[in-house]
């Protein structure tokens, strides 16, 4: 089940070809979350504003990247 969800999130329109923009989006988001978790573990109060700005920048930049390259993605071949 988790494999199917990750496959759907990280592949293009054909659900076979891995998409570097989507992988970058996921890794960037995890890096921000892990960085905030590190601050919490080391008793440093994380800045919610910085966290929100980081997540917003990641979502905006990667969302635009995926949208701009949508026409170049491999299409799913129809089954006969």
QUIBELTA-V20987 format. One line per field, one symbol per residue. ss: DSSP state (A for helix, B for strand, O for the rest). phi: phi as a letter, one per 20 degrees, with the letter a starting at -180 (. if undefined). burial: + if it has 9 or more other ideal C-beta (glycine too) atoms within 8 Angstrom, else -. A space follows every 50 residues. Layout:
ss=???
phi=???
burial=???
//
This chain:
ss=OAAAAAAAAABOOOOOOBOAAAAAAAAAAAAAAAAAAAAAAOOOOOOAAA AAAAAAAAAAAAAAAAAAOAAAOOOOOOOO
phi=.ffffffffddffelcefdfffffgffffffffffffffffeldffefff ffffffffffffffffffeffeffefefed
burial=------+--+++-+----+-++++++-++--+---+--++-----+---- +--++--+---++-++--+---+-------
//
